[in-house]
């Protein structure tokens, strides 16, 4: 916004234009581009700024060179920003425009600092030149401090970007220091929590927590970032899928296999749809997430080897053992739903005197042996649900299996209910 006002003020001071003047046309187009970007219509903003790039080279040579340079720097910067915001897979394209902007930035310290910050982020996305990215960001940080003091939103954004660069260099202490500075600025500024600067900070903090192996807190931070990104981009942007991948990895590390599988599947559905040529940094994340997704799929398949039909298979002995240990104190409640009677309870207690774990195991072994092929995972899960032991069922057989059984029970209930006329 500052460079736009500066641009417009310079134009009106140095040049008197009429409605047909190319300068006037350029200014109006530039203003329309800013408005489109503010409305988050990034494709339209890109289209307008590309027109501005073509137009800026036709402006009258009688304009002072400083004004022409500022026009060129501003429009290349805004075009690069539009490209970067709508899709982070075109790093060569938007980096080119930022370099063009930097060549023409001249004496505009504010604009130069913003360009250097964006270039640092671009180079970080390329995944190979972290020290070059650090150099750009350090210069931007020094400039923002001179221009705005130690508490500006732009400075918070630079601290966040530097935190990511230091994480890439495996310097967690420096990364933590930069993110602490960013967090202090954002807290003191009472920043709107729907702002992308806040989302970027939360994402970086989540990645730091992942490196530190604090996966529960990492997931919390990434969810906060995801909420903001979803609101900003209406649920359809590469950064959303990237955060979902990181969150899916966290959930896997926290042994939440089913949740991880769902999150990663959703992430790749969006990623494959929105990213044709991912930036190297994103490709690294995607490769790691894809490996985790394959592990999730294999673990879930152990319980569901044939899809829905697996719930009609007999449970394995190790699964019965896991269930028996968890229900030992209340095994009779589960046994009731497996059609055992009072006489059966007395007999099992007598044969396994004073050992509730042995009683629980004996009851399940007898159920499986007596019922043969009808002693299925579905039957046992239904009994556990009836006895209020849903958590046990989820721990042993997985959340997706339990959901399948619940859906089957609901369908059966609806089928048996009389139709209302």
Residue, then its C-alpha position, 0 to 999 in steps of 0.5 A: x500500500x505504501x509503495x502504491x501511494x508513493x507511486x501515485x503521489x510521484x506521478x501526479x507531482x512530476x507529470x500532468x496527464x489527461x485522460x488519454x495519457x498512457x500514464x493515466x491508463x497505467x495508474x488506473x490499471x495498477x489500481x484495479x490490480x490492487x483492488x483485485x488482489x485485495x479481494x483475493x481474486x489473484x488470477x484477475x490481479x495477475x491478468x491486470x498486472x501483466x497488462x501493466x508490465x506491457x504498458x510500462x514499456x510504452x510510457x513517455x520517455x519524457x518522464x523522469x527515470x526515477x518515476x519510470x523505475x518506480x513504476x517498473x519496480x512496483x508492477x513487477x513486484x505486484x505481479x510476482x506477489x500475485x503469482x506467488x500467492x495463487x500458486x507456489x509451484x511457479x517459483x522461477x516465474x515469480x522469482x524472475x519478476x522479483x529480480x526485475x523489481x529489485x533492479x528498478x527499486x532505486x531509492x525506495x527503501x520500503x519497496x526494496x525491503x519487501x522485494x528482498x523478503x519475497x526473494x528470500x522466501x522464493x529461494x527458500x522454496x527452491x530448497x537448495x540455497x538456504x544461505x542465499x535466502x538467509x542473506x536476502x532476509x537479513x537485509x530485509x529485516x535490517x531495513x524494516x527495523x530502520x523504517x518501522x522499528x522493532x514491532x512491525x507486521x513486516x518484521x514478524x513476517x521476516x522473522x517467520x521466514x528466517x525461522x524456516x530457513x534456520x530449520x532447514x539449516x538444522x539450527x533449531x536454537x536460531x529458528x526458535x529465537x526467530x519464531x519467538x520474536x515473530x510471536x512477540x510482535x504478533x501478540x503485541x500488535x493484537x493482529x487479526x488471527x485471520x491474517x496470512x502473517x499469523x498463519x505463516x507463523x503458526x505453520x513455522x511453529x508447527x514445523x519447529x515442534x515437529x523437529x523437536x518431536x513434540x507432535x501433539x503441540x505441532x498438530x495444534x499449531x498446524x491446525x491453527x494455520x490450516x484454519x486461517x489458510x482455509x478461510x483465506x483461500x476458500x479451501x483450495x490452495x497448494x499451501x493448504x495441502x502442504x499444511x495438511x501433509x505436515x499435520x498428517x505426518x504429526x498424527x501418524x507420529x502420535x499413533x493416530x493412524x486413521x486420522x493421519x490416513x484421512x488427512x493425507x488422502x485429502x491433502x493429496x487429492x488437493x495437491x494433485x489437483x492444484x500443483x502441476x510442477x511443485x517447488x522443490x521444497x514442497x516436493x520434499x514435503x510431499x515425498x515424505x508425506x506420501x511415504x507416511x500415507x503408504x505406511x498408514x494404508x498398510x497398517x489399516x489394511x491389516x484390519x481391512x484387507x478386503x475393504x468392507x468385507x474384512x469386518x466379517x472376518x474372524x478376529x485374530x488371536x492377538x486382537x482377542x488378547x488385546x480386547x481381553x486385557x482391556x475389558x477384564x474388569x467388565x468382561x461380563x457386560x461384553x459377554x452379555x452382548x455375545x449371548x452368554x448367560x448367567x450360567x456361562x458367567x458362573x462356569x467361566x469364573x469357577x474354571x478361572x478362579x480369582x483371575x479376571x484376565x483369564x476369565x476375560x480371555x476364556x470368554x472370548x476364546x469360547x465365543x470364537x470357538x463356539x460360533x466359528x465363522x459367525x464370530x466376526x470382527x463386526x460381531x465383537x465390535x457391536x458387543x463392545x459398542x453395546x457395552x460402552x467400550x467404543x474406545x477399546x474397539x477403536x484401539x484394537x481394530x481402528x477407527x475406520x472399522x468401528x465407523x463401518x460397523x456403526x454405519x452397518x448398524x444404522x442402515x439395519x435399524x433404518x431398514x427394520x423401522x416401519x416406513x412413515x406414510 
